[in-house]
Amino acid sequence: MHLILSEILFLSIYSHEYGAAKLDSFLTAVDKQHHNALDFACDAGNVNVMEYLLRKGCNIDRKDHQHRTCLFWAVYNDRLDAVRFLILCGAEPHHSDRHGVTALQLAKNLGNMEICTLITGLVPIPPALNI
């Protein structure tokens, strides 16, 4: 994971040498589980890299092979600042993964009431999802 974040920073600093095509292909690349650079940045809680990737056009609500978004990974890894940042940037907290679990439900299942409070405080919860 650190290698990917380092490469993002390297490309951002030296992108004029590589050209836009190299940077664009890196931003859209995915691994075998369909995780992209934004997923890894959210997993690590690196808000600066997350902001950079979103400014460069990464889709905040793109889903991996389990239908999980980057918000899911930020919640799963207890990245409070990353969760706050994603919600404020418009991440959809009501998306559910393949098993029907939303980011809010995941936070509750993990016992992270601080993230639950953050999500419910920033985003109105539809009655069907009220837990």
HELIX and SHEET records of a PDB file:
HELIX    1   1 HIS A    2  THR A   28  1                                  27    
HELIX    2   2 ALA A   37  ALA A   44  1                                   8    
HELIX    3   3 VAL A   47  ARG A   55  1                                   9    
HELIX    4   4 CYS A   70  TYR A   76  1                                   7    
HELIX    5   5 LEU A   80  LEU A   88  1                                   9    
HELIX    6   6 ALA A  103  ASN A  109  1                                   7    
HELIX    7   7 MET A  113  LEU A  122  1                                  10    
HELIX    8   8 PRO A  127  LEU A  129  5                                   3    
END                                                                             
